Amino acid sequence: MFSGIYTHSFRDEPTSEQIINALNKVGFCQESHGNYSLIPFESNFTFNSRALVSIVEYESEFLLQVQYSFSPTMISWILALCFFPFGLLLFYLPLKAKEDFSDQLFLLKW
């Protein structure tokens, strides 16, 4: 429901250690067979968070792309409907988590 994309370009191909060390500041990052998985630190019972990390070579540069999404859980939807209109305030939690995650990504030092 609340998603975004972060990109960063490199002149030289980044090492997996460099990527993992940087992304571990915003979540739990691990590499498996050349693929990276990132689990954002922010999560609770009201929303699910996920992030997909990919590295692409484009015009003699390497682009790191992180696609992230924060979606309300079924519990949030039920509570929002049961306590309408005040229950809709539960949707502020994933929105705020998405904004915080986005800010953390843009503050990373490569």
Secondary structure, DSSP 4 states (H G I P E B T S, - for coil): -EEEEEEEEESSPPPHHHHHHHHTTTEEEEEETTEEEEEES--BTTEEEEEEEEEEEETTEEEEEEEEEEEE-HHHHHHHHHTTTGGGGGGHHHHHHHHHHHHHHHT---
